[in-house]
Amino acid sequence: MPAFAAGRAPKGERGFTLVELMVVLAIMALAATVVVLTIPGEERNVRSEADRLAARLAAARDVAVIEGRSVSVNFAPSGYGFERRVEGVWQPLPGRAFEQRNWPADIRFTAGDGQATARILFDRVGTSPNPQSVALSGGDAREIVRISATGEVSRGE
């Protein structure tokens, strides 16, 4: 076995080569790209908020049919809330799923006719006498939730 001078490594063990450093940097760049691509963007936020709104609207329609009374959804630039008509008076719809919801900071709301506020009504058989659509947007992303005269809730662009 050869003897080594103190403080000196053998000729083949002096550190990383340039190729090895380049490979490590390439792997780190790929990992950073994956992280950036998995961060939710504006499009994903708008889409998930539209999905949430469509599900809540369909649930409100179902409550109107089950309880046999009118349910309304009131939209404003700040958010939306649900009410039901009990003995001639509008009251907040009970239940965690129907709590008042504020729009996330990066989402803007517009009623189908361009108004800043809107009211969607489901009658006791689940139809909507005032069919309309609401648009959610953020950045370049835009989603539309439509309510037909039959009370069907659909989502799309």
PyMOL commands that set and color helices and strands:
alter all, ss='L'
color gray80, all
select helices_A, chain A and resi 18-38+42-67+96-98
alter helices_A, ss='H'
color red, helices_A
select strands_A, chain A and resi 71-76+79-86+89-92+101-102+108-111+118-122+132-138+141-147+153-156
alter strands_A, ss='S'
color yellow, strands_A
deselect
rebuild
show_as cartoon
